[in-house]
């Protein structure tokens, strides 16, 4: 429940969390400046995707290759 509250706060501010190092990023930023990894986002819900994700952990949509 607390994680959902934090996610909503980030969304309200136009930021998200890097799925690799948990650094705060600008929403839809293509690159994490902290861990130097390219961040991919879900085409449906715009949440960051983990490496090699076959589906979005937030909405369950299949990831596009």
PDB file of N, H, CA, C and O in Angstrom:
ATOM      1  N   UNK A   1       0.828  -1.182   0.000  1.00  0.00           N
ATOM      2  CA  UNK A   1       0.000   0.000   0.000  1.00  0.00           C
ATOM      3  C   UNK A   1       0.878   1.254   0.000  1.00  0.00           C
ATOM      4  O   UNK A   1       0.572   2.212  -0.710  1.00  0.00           O
ATOM      5  N   UNK A   2       1.951   1.267   0.773  1.00  0.00           N
ATOM      6  H   UNK A   2       2.200   0.489   1.350  1.00  0.00           H
ATOM      7  CA  UNK A   2       2.838   2.428   0.832  1.00  0.00           C
ATOM      8  C   UNK A   2       3.531   2.649  -0.501  1.00  0.00           C
ATOM      9  O   UNK A   2       3.726   3.794  -0.910  1.00  0.00           O
ATOM     10  N   UNK A   3       3.911   1.566  -1.194  1.00  0.00           N
ATOM     11  H   UNK A   3       3.752   0.636  -0.862  1.00  0.00           H
ATOM     12  CA  UNK A   3       4.574   1.683  -2.494  1.00  0.00           C
ATOM     13  C   UNK A   3       3.649   2.352  -3.508  1.00  0.00           C
ATOM     14  O   UNK A   3       4.102   3.161  -4.317  1.00  0.00           O
ATOM     15  N   UNK A   4       2.352   2.023  -3.471  1.00  0.00           N
ATOM     16  H   UNK A   4       1.983   1.366  -2.813  1.00  0.00           H
ATOM     17  CA  UNK A   4       1.397   2.649  -4.377  1.00  0.00           C
ATOM     18  C   UNK A   4       1.310   4.148  -4.122  1.00  0.00           C
ATOM     19  O   UNK A   4       1.211   4.935  -5.063  1.00  0.00           O
ATOM     20  N   UNK A   5       1.347   4.544  -2.852  1.00  0.00           N
ATOM     21  H   UNK A   5       1.428   3.904  -2.087  1.00  0.00           H
ATOM     22  CA  UNK A   5       1.295   5.963  -2.507  1.00  0.00           C
ATOM     23  C   UNK A   5       2.516   6.680  -3.064  1.00  0.00           C
ATOM     24  O   UNK A   5       2.391   7.771  -3.620  1.00  0.00           O
ATOM     25  N   UNK A   6       3.700   6.079  -2.921  1.00  0.00           N
ATOM     26  H   UNK A   6       3.801   5.193  -2.469  1.00  0.00           H
ATOM     27  CA  UNK A   6       4.929   6.677  -3.448  1.00  0.00           C
ATOM     28  C   UNK A   6       4.850   6.788  -4.953  1.00  0.00           C
ATOM     29  O   UNK A   6       5.222   7.821  -5.509  1.00  0.00           O
ATOM     30  N   UNK A   7       4.365   5.727  -5.650  1.00  0.00           N
ATOM     31  H   UNK A   7       4.063   4.887  -5.199  1.00  0.00           H
ATOM     32  CA  UNK A   7       4.246   5.772  -7.098  1.00  0.00           C
ATOM     33  C   UNK A   7       3.319   6.896  -7.538  1.00  0.00           C
ATOM     34  O   UNK A   7       3.623   7.597  -8.502  1.00  0.00           O
ATOM     35  N   UNK A   8       2.198   7.081  -6.854  1.00  0.00           N
ATOM     36  H   UNK A   8       1.951   6.511  -6.071  1.00  0.00           H
ATOM     37  CA  UNK A   8       1.272   8.154  -7.205  1.00  0.00           C
ATOM     38  C   UNK A   8       1.920   9.513  -6.997  1.00  0.00           C
ATOM     39  O   UNK A   8       1.702  10.426  -7.794  1.00  0.00           O
ATOM     40  N   UNK A   9       2.709   9.662  -5.944  1.00  0.00           N
ATOM     41  H   UNK A   9       2.885   8.920  -5.297  1.00  0.00           H
ATOM     42  CA  UNK A   9       3.399  10.933  -5.711  1.00  0.00           C
ATOM     43  C   UNK A   9       4.373  11.222  -6.839  1.00  0.00           C
ATOM     44  O   UNK A   9       4.465  12.362  -7.295  1.00  0.00           O
ATOM     45  N   UNK A  10       5.116  10.193  -7.306  1.00  0.00           N
ATOM     46  H   UNK A  10       5.042   9.268  -6.936  1.00  0.00           H
ATOM     47  CA  UNK A  10       6.043  10.387  -8.413  1.00  0.00           C
ATOM     48  C   UNK A  10       5.291  10.776  -9.681  1.00  0.00           C
ATOM     49  O   UNK A  10       5.715  11.681 -10.400  1.00  0.00           O
ATOM     50  N   UNK A  11       4.174  10.096  -9.963  1.00  0.00           N
ATOM     51  H   UNK A  11       3.829   9.361  -9.379  1.00  0.00           H
ATOM     52  CA  UNK A  11       3.397  10.402 -11.152  1.00  0.00           C
ATOM     53  C   UNK A  11       2.909  11.845 -11.122  1.00  0.00           C
ATOM     54  O   UNK A  11       2.915  12.528 -12.146  1.00  0.00           O
ATOM     55  N   UNK A  12       2.490  12.305  -9.958  1.00  0.00           N
ATOM     56  H   UNK A  12       2.485  11.750  -9.126  1.00  0.00           H
ATOM     57  CA  UNK A  12       1.990  13.664  -9.839  1.00  0.00           C
ATOM     58  C   UNK A  12       3.088  14.682 -10.120  1.00  0.00           C
ATOM     59  O   UNK A  12       2.813  15.771 -10.622  1.00  0.00           O
ATOM     60  N   UNK A  13       4.314  14.336  -9.803  1.00  0.00           N
ATOM     61  H   UNK A  13       4.537  13.451  -9.395  1.00  0.00           H
ATOM     62  CA  UNK A  13       5.436  15.245  -9.998  1.00  0.00           C
ATOM     63  C   UNK A  13       6.071  15.103 -11.374  1.00  0.00           C
ATOM     64  O   UNK A  13       6.988  15.859 -11.693  1.00  0.00           O
ATOM     65  N   UNK A  14       5.616  14.154 -12.211  1.00  0.00           N
ATOM     66  H   UNK A  14       4.871  13.539 -11.952  1.00  0.00           H
ATOM     67  CA  UNK A  14       6.203  13.936 -13.525  1.00  0.00           C
ATOM     68  C   UNK A  14       7.510  13.173 -13.458  1.00  0.00           C
ATOM     69  O   UNK A  14       8.383  13.355 -14.306  1.00  0.00           O
ATOM     70  N   UNK A  15       7.650  12.314 -12.450  1.00  0.00           N
ATOM     71  H   UNK A  15       6.940  12.166 -11.761  1.00  0.00           H
ATOM     72  CA  UNK A  15       8.850  11.506 -12.317  1.00  0.00           C
ATOM     73  C   UNK A  15       8.472  10.043 -12.145  1.00  0.00           C
ATOM     74  O   UNK A  15       7.307   9.717 -11.916  1.00  0.00           O
ATOM     75  N   UNK A  16       9.464   9.164 -12.257  1.00  0.00           N
ATOM     76  H   UNK A  16      10.410   9.430 -12.443  1.00  0.00           H
ATOM     77  CA  UNK A  16       9.268   7.742 -12.013  1.00  0.00           C
ATOM     78  C   UNK A  16      10.540   7.198 -11.374  1.00  0.00           C
ATOM     79  O   UNK A  16      11.495   7.942 -11.151  1.00  0.00           O
ATOM     80  N   UNK A  17      10.554   5.913 -11.084  1.00  0.00           N
ATOM     81  H   UNK A  17       9.778   5.308 -11.265  1.00  0.00           H
ATOM     82  CA  UNK A  17      11.700   5.284 -10.442  1.00  0.00           C
ATOM     83  C   UNK A  17      12.371   4.338 -11.418  1.00  0.00           C
ATOM     84  O   UNK A  17      11.696   3.542 -12.070  1.00  0.00           O
ATOM     85  N   UNK A  18      13.697   4.411 -11.528  1.00  0.00           N
ATOM     86  H   UNK A  18      14.245   5.058 -10.998  1.00  0.00           H
ATOM     87  CA  UNK A  18      14.462   3.499 -12.378  1.00  0.00           C
ATOM     88  C   UNK A  18      14.248   2.069 -11.867  1.00  0.00           C
ATOM     89  O   UNK A  18      14.419   1.819 -10.674  1.00  0.00           O
ATOM     90  N   UNK A  19      13.874   1.120 -12.750  1.00  0.00           N
ATOM     91  H   UNK A  19      13.734   1.324 -13.719  1.00  0.00           H
ATOM     92  CA  UNK A  19      13.638  -0.253 -12.307  1.00  0.00           C
ATOM     93  C   UNK A  19      14.923  -1.007 -11.967  1.00  0.00           C
ATOM     94  O   UNK A  19      14.861  -2.134 -11.476  1.00  0.00           O
ATOM     95  N   UNK A  20      16.070  -0.410 -12.216  1.00  0.00           N
ATOM     96  H   UNK A  20      16.120   0.506 -12.614  1.00  0.00           H
ATOM     97  CA  UNK A  20      17.344  -1.082 -11.974  1.00  0.00           C
ATOM     98  C   UNK A  20      18.031  -0.609 -10.700  1.00  0.00           C
ATOM     99  O   UNK A  20      18.561  -1.420  -9.940  1.00  0.00           O
ATOM    100  N   UNK A  21      18.024   0.713 -10.462  1.00  0.00           N
ATOM    101  H   UNK A  21      17.593   1.372 -11.080  1.00  0.00           H
ATOM    102  CA  UNK A  21      18.741   1.230  -9.292  1.00  0.00           C
ATOM    103  C   UNK A  21      17.836   2.032  -8.356  1.00  0.00           C
ATOM    104  O   UNK A  21      18.281   2.475  -7.298  1.00  0.00           O
ATOM    105  N   UNK A  22      16.571   2.222  -8.738  1.00  0.00           N
ATOM    106  H   UNK A  22      16.210   1.862  -9.599  1.00  0.00           H
ATOM    107  CA  UNK A  22      15.574   2.938  -7.953  1.00  0.00           C
ATOM    108  C   UNK A  22      15.852   4.434  -7.802  1.00  0.00           C
ATOM    109  O   UNK A  22      15.337   5.072  -6.884  1.00  0.00           O
ATOM    110  N   UNK A  23      16.659   4.989  -8.693  1.00  0.00           N
ATOM    111  H   UNK A  23      17.078   4.470  -9.438  1.00  0.00           H
ATOM    112  CA  UNK A  23      16.868   6.438  -8.713  1.00  0.00           C
ATOM    113  C   UNK A  23      15.625   7.106  -9.290  1.00  0.00           C
ATOM    114  O   UNK A  23      14.916   6.501 -10.094  1.00  0.00           O
ATOM    115  N   UNK A  24      15.358   8.321  -8.897  1.00  0.00           N
ATOM    116  H   UNK A  24      15.934   8.813  -8.244  1.00  0.00           H
ATOM    117  CA  UNK A  24      14.213   9.065  -9.415  1.00  0.00           C
ATOM    118  C   UNK A  24      14.593   9.655 -10.772  1.00  0.00           C
ATOM    119  O   UNK A  24      15.625  10.310 -10.912  1.00  0.00           O
ATOM    120  N   UNK A  25      13.730   9.407 -11.779  1.00  0.00           N
ATOM    121  H   UNK A  25      12.891   8.874 -11.665  1.00  0.00           H
ATOM    122  CA  UNK A  25      13.952   9.886 -13.146  1.00  0.00           C
ATOM    123  C   UNK A  25      12.830  10.815 -13.559  1.00  0.00           C
ATOM    124  O   UNK A  25      11.744  10.789 -12.979  1.00  0.00           O
ATOM    125  N   UNK A  26      13.093  11.627 -14.552  1.00  0.00           N
ATOM    126  H   UNK A  26      13.975  11.648 -15.023  1.00  0.00           H
ATOM    127  CA  UNK A  26      12.006  12.363 -15.193  1.00  0.00           C
ATOM    128  C   UNK A  26      11.123  11.329 -15.875  1.00  0.00           C
ATOM    129  O   UNK A  26      11.631  10.343 -16.410  1.00  0.00           O
ATOM    130  N   UNK A  27       9.822  11.536 -15.865  1.00  0.00           N
ATOM    131  H   UNK A  27       9.409  12.336 -15.431  1.00  0.00           H
ATOM    132  CA  UNK A  27       8.895  10.582 -16.488  1.00  0.00           C
ATOM    133  C   UNK A  27       9.274  10.373 -17.950  1.00  0.00           C
ATOM    134  O   UNK A  27       9.508  11.332 -18.686  1.00  0.00           O
ATOM    135  N   UNK A  28       9.330   9.130 -18.354  1.00  0.00           N
ATOM    136  H   UNK A  28       9.140   8.350 -17.756  1.00  0.00           H
ATOM    137  CA  UNK A  28       9.663   8.711 -19.720  1.00  0.00           C
ATOM    138  C   UNK A  28      11.075   9.092 -20.147  1.00  0.00           C
ATOM    139  O   UNK A  28      11.342   9.193 -21.345  1.00  0.00           O
ATOM    140  N   UNK A  29      11.977   9.305 -19.208  1.00  0.00           N
ATOM    141  H   UNK A  29      11.759   9.224 -18.235  1.00  0.00           H
ATOM    142  CA  UNK A  29      13.372   9.584 -19.547  1.00  0.00           C
ATOM    143  C   UNK A  29      13.983   8.324 -20.156  1.00  0.00           C
ATOM    144  O   UNK A  29      13.808   7.238 -19.605  1.00  0.00           O
ATOM    145  N   UNK A  30      14.689   8.438 -21.270  1.00  0.00           N
ATOM    146  H   UNK A  30      14.831   9.321 -21.719  1.00  0.00           H
ATOM    147  CA  UNK A  30      15.214   7.235 -21.919  1.00  0.00           C
ATOM    148  C   UNK A  30      16.498   6.686 -21.290  1.00  0.00           C
ATOM    149  O   UNK A  30      16.967   5.620 -21.688  1.00  0.00           O
ATOM    150  N   UNK A  31      17.068   7.388 -20.324  1.00  0.00           N
ATOM    151  H   UNK A  31      16.687   8.255 -20.000  1.00  0.00           H
ATOM    152  CA  UNK A  31      18.366   6.996 -19.800  1.00  0.00           C
ATOM    153  C   UNK A  31      18.436   7.324 -18.320  1.00  0.00           C
ATOM    154  O   UNK A  31      18.047   8.417 -17.909  1.00  0.00           O
ATOM    155  N   UNK A  32      18.928   6.386 -17.509  1.00  0.00           N
ATOM    156  H   UNK A  32      19.244   5.498 -17.843  1.00  0.00           H
ATOM    157  CA  UNK A  32      19.131   6.654 -16.090  1.00  0.00           C
ATOM    158  C   UNK A  32      20.542   7.192 -15.901  1.00  0.00           C
ATOM    159  O   UNK A  32      21.515   6.508 -16.217  1.00  0.00           O
ATOM    160  N   UNK A  33      20.656   8.384 -15.401  1.00  0.00           N
ATOM    161  H   UNK A  33      19.866   8.940 -15.144  1.00  0.00           H
ATOM    162  CA  UNK A  33      21.964   9.005 -15.195  1.00  0.00           C
ATOM    163  C   UNK A  33      22.722   8.353 -14.039  1.00  0.00           C
ATOM    164  O   UNK A  33      23.948   8.450 -13.982  1.00  0.00           O
ATOM    165  N   UNK A  34      22.023   7.697 -13.123  1.00  0.00           N
ATOM    166  H   UNK A  34      21.027   7.618 -13.169  1.00  0.00           H
ATOM    167  CA  UNK A  34      22.673   7.079 -11.973  1.00  0.00           C
ATOM    168  C   UNK A  34      23.343   5.765 -12.337  1.00  0.00           C
ATOM    169  O   UNK A  34      24.526   5.575 -12.054  1.00  0.00           O
ATOM    170  N   UNK A  35      22.592   4.845 -12.968  1.00  0.00           N
ATOM    171  H   UNK A  35      21.631   4.999 -13.197  1.00  0.00           H
ATOM    172  CA  UNK A  35      23.157   3.523 -13.275  1.00  0.00           C
ATOM    173  C   UNK A  35      23.558   3.380 -14.738  1.00  0.00           C
ATOM    174  O   UNK A  35      24.072   2.333 -15.132  1.00  0.00           O
ATOM    175  N   UNK A  36      23.335   4.413 -15.555  1.00  0.00           N
ATOM    176  H   UNK A  36      22.917   5.263 -15.235  1.00  0.00           H
ATOM    177  CA  UNK A  36      23.757   4.445 -16.953  1.00  0.00           C
ATOM    178  C   UNK A  36      23.112   3.356 -17.808  1.00  0.00           C
ATOM    179  O   UNK A  36      23.765   2.786 -18.682  1.00  0.00           O
ATOM    180  N   UNK A  37      21.836   3.066 -17.560  1.00  0.00           N
ATOM    181  H   UNK A  37      21.306   3.529 -16.850  1.00  0.00           H
ATOM    182  CA  UNK A  37      21.101   2.053 -18.300  1.00  0.00           C
ATOM    183  C   UNK A  37      19.982   2.727 -19.083  1.00  0.00           C
ATOM    184  O   UNK A  37      19.329   3.647 -18.591  1.00  0.00           O
ATOM    185  N   UNK A  38      19.771   2.250 -20.320  1.00  0.00           N
ATOM    186  H   UNK A  38      20.301   1.502 -20.719  1.00  0.00           H
ATOM    187  CA  UNK A  38      18.642   2.729 -21.101  1.00  0.00           C
ATOM    188  C   UNK A  38      17.365   2.146 -20.517  1.00  0.00           C
ATOM    189  O   UNK A  38      17.269   0.934 -20.322  1.00  0.00           O
ATOM    190  N   UNK A  39      16.395   2.985 -20.241  1.00  0.00           N
ATOM    191  H   UNK A  39      16.472   3.970 -20.400  1.00  0.00           H
ATOM    192  CA  UNK A  39      15.149   2.556 -19.620  1.00  0.00           C
ATOM    193  C   UNK A  39      14.068   2.470 -20.696  1.00  0.00           C
ATOM    194  O   UNK A  39      13.829   3.432 -21.425  1.00  0.00           O
ATOM    195  N   UNK A  40      13.415   1.300 -20.786  1.00  0.00           N
ATOM    196  H   UNK A  40      13.609   0.518 -20.194  1.00  0.00           H
ATOM    197  CA  UNK A  40      12.298   1.100 -21.707  1.00  0.00           C
ATOM    198  C   UNK A  40      11.000   1.281 -20.925  1.00  0.00           C
ATOM    199  O   UNK A  40      10.940   0.971 -19.735  1.00  0.00           O
ATOM    200  N   UNK A  41       9.965   1.782 -21.592  1.00  0.00           N
ATOM    201  H   UNK A  41      10.014   2.034 -22.559  1.00  0.00           H
ATOM    202  CA  UNK A  41       8.684   2.030 -20.949  1.00  0.00           C
ATOM    203  C   UNK A  41       7.585   1.253 -21.647  1.00  0.00           C
ATOM    204  O   UNK A  41       7.643   1.023 -22.855  1.00  0.00           O
ATOM    205  N   UNK A  42       6.591   0.854 -20.886  1.00  0.00           N
ATOM    206  H   UNK A  42       6.544   1.041 -19.904  1.00  0.00           H
ATOM    207  CA  UNK A  42       5.424   0.148 -21.415  1.00  0.00           C
ATOM    208  C   UNK A  42       4.678   1.067 -22.383  1.00  0.00           C
ATOM    209  O   UNK A  42       4.451   2.240 -22.086  1.00  0.00           O
ATOM    210  N   UNK A  43       4.301   0.527 -23.536  1.00  0.00           N
ATOM    211  H   UNK A  43       4.485  -0.426 -23.777  1.00  0.00           H
ATOM    212  CA  UNK A  43       3.575   1.301 -24.538  1.00  0.00           C
ATOM    213  C   UNK A  43       2.143   1.599 -24.105  1.00  0.00           C
ATOM    214  O   UNK A  43       1.505   2.497 -24.654  1.00  0.00           O
ATOM    215  N   UNK A  44       1.635   0.856 -23.126  1.00  0.00           N
ATOM    216  H   UNK A  44       2.154   0.126 -22.680  1.00  0.00           H
ATOM    217  CA  UNK A  44       0.249   1.030 -22.709  1.00  0.00           C
ATOM    218  C   UNK A  44       0.100   1.900 -21.458  1.00  0.00           C
ATOM    219  O   UNK A  44      -0.741   2.798 -21.426  1.00  0.00           O
ATOM    220  N   UNK A  45       0.915   1.639 -20.423  1.00  0.00           N
ATOM    221  H   UNK A  45       1.599   0.909 -20.449  1.00  0.00           H
ATOM    222  CA  UNK A  45       0.737   2.402 -19.172  1.00  0.00           C
ATOM    223  C   UNK A  45       1.899   3.354 -18.898  1.00  0.00           C
ATOM    224  O   UNK A  45       1.847   4.129 -17.943  1.00  0.00           O
ATOM    225  N   UNK A  46       2.948   3.306 -19.722  1.00  0.00           N
ATOM    226  H   UNK A  46       2.991   2.676 -20.498  1.00  0.00           H
ATOM    227  CA  UNK A  46       4.099   4.219 -19.633  1.00  0.00           C
ATOM    228  C   UNK A  46       4.922   4.044 -18.366  1.00  0.00           C
ATOM    229  O   UNK A  46       5.624   4.968 -17.955  1.00  0.00           O
ATOM    230  N   UNK A  47       4.846   2.860 -17.736  1.00  0.00           N
ATOM    231  H   UNK A  47       4.275   2.110 -18.070  1.00  0.00           H
ATOM    232  CA  UNK A  47       5.677   2.558 -16.572  1.00  0.00           C
ATOM    233  C   UNK A  47       7.014   1.986 -17.052  1.00  0.00           C
ATOM    234  O   UNK A  47       7.048   1.354 -18.108  1.00  0.00           O
ATOM    235  N   UNK A  48       8.121   2.185 -16.314  1.00  0.00           N
ATOM    236  H   UNK A  48       8.092   2.699 -15.457  1.00  0.00           H
ATOM    237  CA  UNK A  48       9.406   1.611 -16.707  1.00  0.00           C
ATOM    238  C   UNK A  48       9.361   0.089 -16.639  1.00  0.00           C
ATOM    239  O   UNK A  48       8.730  -0.488 -15.752  1.00  0.00           O
ATOM    240  N   UNK A  49      10.049  -0.561 -17.602  1.00  0.00           N
ATOM    241  H   UNK A  49      10.561  -0.092 -18.322  1.00  0.00           H
ATOM    242  CA  UNK A  49      10.086  -2.016 -17.680  1.00  0.00           C
ATOM    243  C   UNK A  49      11.428  -2.557 -17.206  1.00  0.00           C
ATOM    244  O   UNK A  49      12.463  -1.953 -17.487  1.00  0.00           O
ATOM    245  N   UNK A  50      11.436  -3.674 -16.497  1.00  0.00           N
ATOM    246  H   UNK A  50      10.595  -4.165 -16.269  1.00  0.00           H
ATOM    247  CA  UNK A  50      12.693  -4.332 -16.133  1.00  0.00           C
ATOM    248  C   UNK A  50      13.390  -4.862 -17.389  1.00  0.00           C
ATOM    249  O   UNK A  50      12.749  -5.047 -18.423  1.00  0.00           O
ATOM    250  N   UNK A  51      14.696  -5.105 -17.300  1.00  0.00           N
ATOM    251  H   UNK A  51      15.217  -4.954 -16.459  1.00  0.00           H
ATOM    252  CA  UNK A  51      15.432  -5.695 -18.423  1.00  0.00           C
ATOM    253  C   UNK A  51      14.796  -7.012 -18.820  1.00  0.00           C
ATOM    254  O   UNK A  51      14.353  -7.777 -17.963  1.00  0.00           O
ATOM    255  N   UNK A  52      14.748  -7.281 -20.124  1.00  0.00           N
ATOM    256  H   UNK A  52      15.108  -6.659 -20.820  1.00  0.00           H
ATOM    257  CA  UNK A  52      14.237  -8.541 -20.664  1.00  0.00           C
ATOM    258  C   UNK A  52      12.807  -8.848 -20.243  1.00  0.00           C
ATOM    259  O   UNK A  52      12.429 -10.017 -20.166  1.00  0.00           O
ATOM    260  N   UNK A  53      12.018  -7.840 -19.974  1.00  0.00           N
ATOM    261  H   UNK A  53      12.326  -6.890 -20.037  1.00  0.00           H
ATOM    262  CA  UNK A  53      10.620  -8.058 -19.588  1.00  0.00           C
ATOM    263  C   UNK A  53       9.828  -8.540 -20.796  1.00  0.00           C
ATOM    264  O   UNK A  53       9.956  -7.991 -21.890  1.00  0.00           O
ATOM    265  N   UNK A  54       9.017  -9.563 -20.594  1.00  0.00           N
ATOM    266  H   UNK A  54       8.914 -10.009 -19.705  1.00  0.00           H
ATOM    267  CA  UNK A  54       8.125 -10.034 -21.651  1.00  0.00           C
ATOM    268  C   UNK A  54       6.729  -9.454 -21.483  1.00  0.00           C
ATOM    269  O   UNK A  54       5.933  -9.441 -22.422  1.00  0.00           O
ATOM    270  N   UNK A  55       6.441  -8.973 -20.276  1.00  0.00           N
ATOM    271  H   UNK A  55       7.087  -8.983 -19.514  1.00  0.00           H
ATOM    272  CA  UNK A  55       5.190  -8.274 -20.026  1.00  0.00           C
ATOM    273  C   UNK A  55       5.412  -7.219 -18.955  1.00  0.00           C
ATOM    274  O   UNK A  55       6.335  -7.321 -18.147  1.00  0.00           O
ATOM    275  N   UNK A  56       4.566  -6.219 -18.960  1.00  0.00           N
ATOM    276  H   UNK A  56       3.816  -6.137 -19.616  1.00  0.00           H
ATOM    277  CA  UNK A  56       4.664  -5.120 -18.002  1.00  0.00           C
ATOM    278  C   UNK A  56       4.234  -5.593 -16.614  1.00  0.00           C
ATOM    279  O   UNK A  56       3.147  -6.151 -16.467  1.00  0.00           O
ATOM    280  N   UNK A  57       5.071  -5.379 -15.593  1.00  0.00           N
ATOM    281  H   UNK A  57       5.954  -4.926 -15.713  1.00  0.00           H
ATOM    282  CA  UNK A  57       4.682  -5.771 -14.253  1.00  0.00           C
ATOM    283  C   UNK A  57       3.563  -4.897 -13.674  1.00  0.00           C
ATOM    284  O   UNK A  57       2.933  -5.284 -12.689  1.00  0.00           O
ATOM    285  N   UNK A  58       3.311  -3.748 -14.256  1.00  0.00           N
ATOM    286  H   UNK A  58       3.823  -3.434 -15.056  1.00  0.00           H
ATOM    287  CA  UNK A  58       2.262  -2.855 -13.751  1.00  0.00           C
ATOM    288  C   UNK A  58       0.886  -3.168 -14.333  1.00  0.00           C
ATOM    289  O   UNK A  58      -0.103  -3.231 -13.603  1.00  0.00           O
ATOM    290  N   UNK A  59       0.825  -3.367 -15.667  1.00  0.00           N
ATOM    291  H   UNK A  59       1.628  -3.316 -16.260  1.00  0.00           H
ATOM    292  CA  UNK A  59      -0.491  -3.553 -16.286  1.00  0.00           C
ATOM    293  C   UNK A  59      -0.667  -4.914 -16.950  1.00  0.00           C
ATOM    294  O   UNK A  59      -1.783  -5.272 -17.326  1.00  0.00           O
ATOM    295  N   UNK A  60       0.422  -5.686 -17.102  1.00  0.00           N
ATOM    296  H   UNK A  60       1.329  -5.396 -16.796  1.00  0.00           H
ATOM    297  CA  UNK A  60       0.334  -7.024 -17.690  1.00  0.00           C
ATOM    298  C   UNK A  60       0.368  -7.061 -19.203  1.00  0.00           C
ATOM    299  O   UNK A  60       0.249  -8.135 -19.793  1.00  0.00           O
ATOM    300  N   UNK A  61       0.527  -5.905 -19.851  1.00  0.00           N
ATOM    301  H   UNK A  61       0.623  -5.033 -19.372  1.00  0.00           H
ATOM    302  CA  UNK A  61       0.590  -5.871 -21.312  1.00  0.00           C
ATOM    303  C   UNK A  61       1.867  -6.542 -21.788  1.00  0.00           C
ATOM    304  O   UNK A  61       2.914  -6.426 -21.152  1.00  0.00           O
ATOM    305  N   UNK A  62       1.775  -7.243 -22.910  1.00  0.00           N
ATOM    306  H   UNK A  62       0.924  -7.338 -23.426  1.00  0.00           H
ATOM    307  CA  UNK A  62       2.963  -7.866 -23.513  1.00  0.00           C
ATOM    308  C   UNK A  62       3.874  -6.779 -24.027  1.00  0.00           C
ATOM    309  O   UNK A  62       3.421  -5.821 -24.654  1.00  0.00           O
ATOM    310  N   UNK A  63       5.182  -6.927 -23.759  1.00  0.00           N
ATOM    311  H   UNK A  63       5.551  -7.705 -23.250  1.00  0.00           H
ATOM    312  CA  UNK A  63       6.132  -5.913 -24.234  1.00  0.00           C
ATOM    313  C   UNK A  63       6.410  -6.113 -25.711  1.00  0.00           C
ATOM    314  O   UNK A  63       6.388  -7.234 -26.219  1.00  0.00           O
ATOM    315  N   UNK A  64       6.668  -5.021 -26.384  1.00  0.00           N
ATOM    316  H   UNK A  64       6.685  -4.110 -25.972  1.00  0.00           H
ATOM    317  CA  UNK A  64       6.954  -5.058 -27.823  1.00  0.00           C
ATOM    318  C   UNK A  64       8.457  -5.082 -28.023  1.00  0.00           C
ATOM    319  O   UNK A  64       9.187  -4.334 -27.373  1.00  0.00           O
ATOM    320  N   UNK A  65       8.918  -5.934 -28.917  1.00  0.00           N
ATOM    321  H   UNK A  65       8.325  -6.541 -29.446  1.00  0.00           H
ATOM    322  CA  UNK A  65      10.365  -6.010 -29.213  1.00  0.00           C
ATOM    323  C   UNK A  65      10.713  -5.203 -30.415  1.00  0.00           C
ATOM    324  O   UNK A  65      11.878  -5.151 -30.809  1.00  0.00           O
TER     325      UNK A  65
END
